[in-house]
Amino acid sequence: MRLLVPGRSGLPALSDLDTAALFEAYAAPQERWVRCNMVTSLDGAATGADGRSGSINNDADHVVFQVIRALSHVVVVGAGTIRAEGYPPLSVSDPLVALRHEHGLPTALPLVAVSNRGHVPPTLSGCRDGRALMAVPAAATGLDAARRDLGAENVLVCGDDEVDVTALVDALHDRGWDHVLTEGGPSLLGSFLAAGRLDELCFTVAPQVVAGEHPRPVGATGTPADLDLEVLVEQDSTLMGRWFVRR
């Protein structure tokens, strides 16, 4: 994997990156940091022909995907995306745990499902050990059932009629989860942008064209934002970059 744009990483341009160097290239620049990681095809599709982002992922993206997760305190994902992609409770792979600890991060990596209805995705149901949480509004029809399923302490009430992203980020920070990663989907990413609570967009541009009608990485609820390129890496014609939201 080659480093095309080093930004403020301190690494030399055009150097080959091993896993430890990727941790340096993708390290959060400040104590509290919220970023999103998404993949898109060259023609702007957020999913492949099967309607899943997994079908446009590749080996290069998977490596960076795992590093970004390993640099996070918590991962936030829309419940619909969790169902579509089959997300289970998360864990960090053994080779990355030591590097994660070097960056002051614990072994556990909680997953927060965001849902306005409060219906627990089947892959998370019954997980009561703190690895799976729900973020719901007070009016969610499934609020009581989610509390019974996951445990009341693992259900975050953020907002009244729909999930308030600002309240959610504040609740995560209150738990000491300062490095927040969201993996979408497009509607949730749009909400983060609209709320002004996103610091960074990590985008993988996969070297393929999907064609047809597919969602874009940012949903309709998003607002326009200007970004600055910080880091760009390449492997096998796949481009993976960090763009900081301009304040």
N, C-alpha and C positions, 0 to 999 in steps of 0.2 A: 504494500500500500504506500503510495507516494504522497508526500505533503506538497501541494501546489502553492497554497497561500498559508504562511505560518501564523499570521496575525501577531498577537502578543504572547504566543506560546513559548517563545524563547528557543524554539527548534529551528534548525536550518531548512530553508526552502529546498524542495526536491529530495529531501532525505527519505529513506525508507523507514516506515513506522512499525515497530513491534507493539505488543499490547501495552506495555508500560508507557511508551511514547504516546500512544493514542489517549491514555488517561491524562497525560499532560496537555495534549492538544484540545481535549474536550472538557477540561476542568472548569468549574463555575468560577467566574471572576470575582464574586463577592459572596458574603455569608448567606444572604437570602437570594434565591434565584429560581425563576420559573421558566421552563422551556418546554417546547413541543417537538416531538420527533415524528416526521411523516415521510412517506415515500410517494413519488409520482412518476408516471411514465413521461417520455419526451413530449407526448402530446397532451399532458396535463391531467391524466386520469389518476384518481386516488386508489382505484381498484383495477384488477384485471378483468378478463372476460367473465370470470365466475363470480364477480361481485365481491371478492375478498382482496385486501391489500397483500395478503400472503402470496398471491400468484404473481406479483411484480417484484417481490423481494428476491434477492440473490445472495450468494455467499459473502460478497463484499459488504452489502448492507447489513447482513446478519451480524458481522463482526462489530461494526460500529453501533448497531442497535443494542447489542449486549453491553458494550462499554458505557453507553449513555445511561442505560438502566443501572449499571453497577455504580455510577457516579451520583445516583439519586437516593434521597431518603424515602420517597414514596412515588408511586405511579398512579395517575388519575386517568380513567378511561370511561367513555360513555357506555352505558349498559347495552345499548344496541350493538356497538362494536364488539363488546365482550361476547355477546351471543353469536354474532356473525363470524368472529374469528376463533371462538372457542377458548377464550382465555381461562386458564386455571389460576389458582393462587400462585404467586410468583416466588421464585428463589433465584439467587445468584449462583452461577456455575462455579464449581470449586476453584478453577484456575484464576478466577477474578476476585475471590473473597479476600485474599491477602492484600491485593492492590486496593480493594475497597476499604479495608481497615487502615491502610496507610494514609488514606484521605479522610480519616476520622469518621467513617460511616459504619453503622452496625451491620451484622450479618443479615438480619431480616429485611425484606423489601415488601412493605404492605402495598396492596392494590385497592384503590378506591373506585367503586362503580358509581357513576353519576346517573341518576334516574329521576325524572319528575313524577313518575308513578310509584316508584319504590319497590318494584318487583325484582327480587333477587335473581340474577342469572343462574341457570341450572348448574353451571360449572363451579359456582361459588357457594351454592346452597349447603348449609350445615357446617361451614368453616367458621368456627367460633374462637380461634386462637389468635385473632388480631391480624392475620395475614390478609383477610378480605373485609372491606368496609363498604358501606353505602353512604352516599351523600344524596339527600332527598329534601324537598320542601316540606313545610309543616302540613300542607294540604294533600300530600301524597296518599293515595288510596291504600298503598301497601306498607305504610309506615309501621303499623303495629306488627304485621306479619314479618317484616324485615327484622324488627327488634327481636322477635321470638326466634327467628332463623339464625341470625348472626350474633346476637347478643346486643343489648341496648347500648353498651359502651362502644360498639362498632358501627353505630348508625349516627351519622352527622346530619342534623337538621339545619339546613342553610337556605334561608329564604322562606317566603310564604307560599306563593302559588307555583313557583318554579325555582330551580336551584340558582342561588345567588353565587356567582363565581368568586366575587370578592370575599364574601363571607366564608366560602369554602377554603380559599387560600389562607385566610386569617386563622381559620380553625386548624388547618394543617400546621401552620407556623406555631400555633399555641401548643401543639403536641411535640414541638422540637423538630418537625420535618421541614427543614428550611430549603432543601434542594428538591423542588417539585418538578416532576416530569409528567406531561400529558401526551398520550399517544392517539388523541382524537376520540372519535371520528371527527369529520368535518364540522358538524354542528357544534361540538364542544370546543374545538379550536376557534371557531367563529365567536363563541361566547367569551373565551379568554381574551381575544383581541378586542371585542367590543367593550369589555370591562376595563381595558387597559392594564391587565394583570399578567401579560406575557412579556418576558424579557428577551427571549431568544427563540428563533425557529431553526430547527435542524431539518434539513431536507436532503433526501436521497433522490437523485434523478437517475432512474433506471434506463438503460439503453435499449428501449423497446417502444413501439407504438401500439396502442391498444385499439384505437378507433372506436366507433359506436358511441353510445350514450352512457357515460359513467360520471360519478360525482367528482368534483374538484376537491383538492385537499382542504380548502377553507369553505365552510358552509355560508349560507345566505345571511346568517346573523352577524357575520364578521363585519368589521369596518376597515376602510383603507388604512394602511400603515406603511411607512418608509422604513427600510432596513439597511444595515451596513454589513457587508461581507467581512467575517472575522477569520474563518479557517476554511480551507477547501482541500479535500483529499480525493485521490482517484485510485481505482483498481479495476482492471478489466473493463474499461470504458464506462464504469459507474462513477458518478460524481456524488460526493457527500460533503455537505457544507454546513457551516454555522453562520447564521445571519442574526445580528443583534437588532432588536427593535429600537429605532431612533427616538430618543426622548426630546 
